[in-house]
């Protein structure tokens, strides 16, 4: 049996050979098989991330006219963002606060992950669950809890006054960038513990034993072996903390005060009280591009540093 299409003779054997070649190519290409397995997730990500981003990017070129949009493409919103120094100030403040939060969170999480990885012999999963237990509560409740703790009459100020260390409440604890960093570091600590713990758990213990046999003490062994081999987890934790916290607006709004307001608060105001959605979209796109540049640069530098250490 044969089929003729526009002068081309197609036989079942040709069809079978073509099918076999496609099957062999699919089975021999591991990346293609992986993408096929990930296709449902990729579709969801495209619908949930790429489509909204495309809408946001398109809107950033529009102009708000009263309660309507002028859809004529324009760069006026980006020009305003570059002209007004307040936007630049808020952007750099957001990056600095988020960077400080990332460093503080990693420094807070590393000892806990290290203890579980090297000193806990049984029920490690139970320890991981216990460390993340406080983060099962509402994020907003934790923010309000820190507002009480850091307040003028809160636990810290009251405790220090009762023992005579201070006479007046420390005003920098609340309604300041310090309060934002402390609260965000606590709120995101669980997300930093896990990647650091995984990287520490993968370290071959025989390397530590060999270093001990060669005369290294605990400190030298840590800086020569443990810390370099755990850098992938530290890098992952830093990015996991930095990227979302730079866009946080709840904590700065409740605890930041005038000096703790971040770019996300301005964007929220643009989409809310100011009612200038195109300007808010332009600020959002600008912040995403800036954060992406910082993240890519950090990954590149970290990879080079890891290669040098290795």
C-alpha positions in Angstrom: 0.0 0.0 0.0 1.4 3.4 -0.8 0.4 7.1 -0.7 1.3 9.8 -3.2 1.6 13.4 -2.1 2.6 16.1 -4.6 5.0 13.9 -6.5 6.5 12.3 -3.4 6.0 8.6 -2.9 5.6 7.7 0.8 5.7 4.0 1.7 5.1 2.4 5.1 8.8 1.5 5.4 9.8 5.1 4.9 7.3 6.1 7.6 8.7 3.4 10.0 12.3 4.5 9.4 11.4 8.1 10.1 9.5 7.1 13.2 12.5 5.0 14.4 14.9 7.9 13.8 12.7 10.2 15.8 12.4 7.7 18.6 16.1 7.0 18.6 16.8 10.8 18.7 14.4 11.2 21.6 15.8 8.3 23.6 19.4 9.3 22.9 18.9 12.9 24.0 18.8 13.2 27.7 18.0 16.9 27.7 15.1 16.4 25.4 13.6 13.7 27.6 14.1 16.0 30.6 12.3 18.9 28.9 9.5 16.5 28.0 9.1 15.5 31.7 9.2 19.1 32.7 6.7 20.3 30.0 3.7 20.5 32.4 5.7 22.6 34.8 7.1 24.8 32.0 3.6 25.4 30.7 2.4 26.5 34.2 5.4 28.7 34.6 4.8 30.3 31.1 1.2 31.0 32.1 1.9 32.1 35.6 5.2 34.1 35.0 5.9 34.9 31.4 2.4 36.0 30.5 2.0 38.4 33.5 5.5 39.7 32.8 4.7 40.4 29.2 1.6 42.3 30.3 3.6 44.3 32.8 6.3 45.1 30.2 3.7 46.2 27.7 1.9 48.4 30.3 5.2 50.1 31.2 5.2 51.8 27.8 1.7 53.2 28.2 0.6 56.4 29.9 -1.9 56.9 32.6 -4.5 59.6 31.7 -6.9 60.1 34.5 -8.6 56.8 34.9 -7.7 55.5 31.5 -4.7 54.2 29.6 -3.1 55.9 26.6 -1.7 52.8 24.8 0.5 54.8 22.5 4.0 53.3 23.1 6.2 55.8 25.0 9.4 55.8 27.1 8.1 58.6 29.3 7.8 56.4 32.4 11.4 55.2 32.1 12.6 58.7 31.6 10.8 59.9 34.7 12.3 57.0 36.7 15.8 58.1 35.6 15.2 61.8 36.2 13.7 61.7 39.7 16.4 60.9 42.3 13.9 59.5 44.7 13.5 56.3 42.6 17.2 55.8 42.4 17.5 56.3 46.2 14.8 53.8 46.9 16.3 51.2 44.5 19.8 51.4 46.0 18.3 51.3 49.5 16.3 48.2 48.6 19.5 46.5 47.3 21.5 47.5 50.4 18.8 46.3 52.8 18.3 43.1 50.9 22.1 42.5 50.7 22.5 43.1 54.5 19.6 40.8 55.1 21.1 38.1 52.9 24.4 38.3 54.8 22.8 38.3 58.2 20.5 35.3 57.3 23.4 33.2 56.0 25.5 34.0 59.1 22.5 33.1 61.3 21.7 29.9 59.3 25.1 28.4 58.8 25.9 27.4 62.4 22.5 25.7 62.7 22.9 23.8 59.4 26.5 22.9 60.4 25.4 21.5 63.8 22.7 19.4 62.3 24.9 18.1 59.5 28.0 17.2 61.6 26.8 16.7 65.2 23.3 15.3 65.0 23.5 11.6 64.5 19.9 10.6 64.8 16.6 12.1 63.8 18.1 14.8 61.5 14.8 15.3 59.8 13.2 16.0 63.1 15.8 18.7 63.8 15.1 20.2 60.4 11.4 20.3 61.1 11.9 21.8 64.6 14.1 24.6 63.1 11.5 25.4 60.6 8.6 25.1 63.0 8.4 28.8 63.9 8.0 29.6 60.2 4.8 27.7 60.0 2.9 30.7 61.4 1.7 33.6 59.4 4.4 35.9 58.0 2.3 38.9 59.0 2.0 37.6 62.6 5.8 37.3 62.8 6.3 40.8 61.5 3.9 42.1 64.2 5.7 40.0 66.8 9.0 41.7 65.9 7.3 45.1 66.1 6.5 44.3 69.7 9.9 42.9 70.4 11.8 45.9 68.9 9.4 48.5 70.3 10.4 51.3 72.6 8.8 49.4 75.5 9.5 46.0 73.9 11.4 43.0 75.2 14.9 44.2 74.2 14.6 47.8 75.5 12.8 46.8 78.6 15.3 44.0 79.4 18.4 46.3 78.8 16.8 49.1 80.9 16.0 46.7 83.8 19.7 45.6 84.1 20.9 49.2 83.8 22.7 48.9 80.5 20.7 51.7 78.9 18.7 54.6 80.4 16.6 55.4 77.3 15.1 53.1 74.7 17.2 52.5 71.6 15.3 54.3 68.9 17.2 52.6 66.0 15.7 49.3 66.8 12.2 50.2 65.4 11.1 52.1 62.4 14.5 51.9 60.8 16.4 49.8 58.2 17.8 47.8 61.2 14.3 46.6 62.1 13.7 45.6 58.5 16.9 43.6 58.3 16.3 41.8 61.6 12.8 40.9 60.7 13.6 39.7 57.2 16.5 37.7 58.4 14.3 35.9 60.8 11.5 35.4 58.3 13.7 33.9 55.7 16.2 31.9 57.8 14.5 28.6 57.1 15.0 29.1 53.4 18.7 29.5 53.9 19.2 26.6 56.4 18.1 23.9 53.9 20.5 24.6 50.9 23.4 25.1 53.3 22.5 21.9 55.2 22.4 19.9 51.9 25.8 21.2 50.8 27.3 20.3 54.2 25.7 16.9 54.2 27.3 16.1 50.9 30.8 16.7 52.1 32.9 13.5 52.1 33.8 12.9 55.7 37.0 11.1 54.7 38.4 14.4 53.5 38.0 15.8 57.0 39.7 12.7 58.5 42.6 13.1 56.0 43.0 16.7 57.0 43.1 15.7 60.7 45.7 13.0 59.9 47.8 15.7 58.2 47.8 17.9 61.3 45.0 20.3 60.7 43.0 21.5 63.7 39.3 22.1 63.7 39.6 25.8 62.6 42.1 25.0 59.8 40.0 22.1 58.7 36.9 24.2 58.5 38.4 27.0 56.4 40.4 24.6 54.1 37.7 22.0 53.5 34.3 22.5 55.0 33.7 26.2 54.0 35.0 25.9 50.4 32.9 22.7 49.8 29.8 24.3 51.3 30.0 27.4 49.0 27.4 26.2 46.6 24.9 26.0 49.4 25.9 29.5 50.6 25.6 30.9 47.1 22.2 29.3 46.7 21.0 30.6 50.1 22.2 34.1 49.3 20.3 34.2 46.0 17.2 32.6 47.6 17.1 35.4 50.2 18.3 38.4 48.1 15.9 38.1 45.2 12.5 38.0 47.1 13.5 40.3 50.0 14.5 43.1 47.6 10.8 43.2 46.6 9.3 42.9 50.1 6.9 45.8 51.0 5.1 44.5 54.1 8.0 44.6 56.5 9.3 48.0 55.4 5.7 49.4 55.6 5.2 48.2 59.2 8.7 48.4 60.6 10.8 50.5 58.3 9.7 54.1 59.0 10.8 56.9 56.7 14.3 55.6 56.3 13.3 52.0 55.8 10.9 52.4 52.9 11.9 50.4 49.9 11.2 50.4 46.1 8.4 47.9 46.5 6.5 50.3 48.7 6.7 52.9 46.0 5.5 50.4 43.4 2.6 49.3 45.7 1.6 53.0 46.0 1.7 53.5 42.2 -0.7 50.6 41.7 -2.8 51.7 44.7 -3.2 55.3 46.0 -1.4 57.1 43.2 -3.3 55.1 40.5 -0.5 55.2 38.0 -0.2 51.6 36.8 2.1 52.3 33.8 4.6 54.1 36.1 4.4 51.2 38.6 5.0 48.7 35.8 8.0 50.7 34.6 9.5 50.8 38.1 8.8 47.0 38.5 10.6 46.2 35.2 13.5 48.5 36.1 13.8 46.8 39.5 13.6 43.3 38.0 16.3 44.1 35.5 18.6 45.6 38.2 18.1 42.6 40.5 18.8 40.2 37.6 22.0 42.0 36.8 23.2 41.9 40.5 22.2 38.2 40.7 24.0 37.2 37.5 27.1 39.2 38.5 27.1 37.6 41.9 26.8 34.1 40.4 29.6 34.8 38.0 31.9 36.1 40.7 31.0 33.3 43.0 31.7 30.7 40.4 35.1 32.2 39.6 35.9 32.3 43.3 34.8 28.7 43.8 37.0 27.6 40.9 39.9 29.4 42.3 39.5 27.8 45.7 38.9 24.4 44.1 
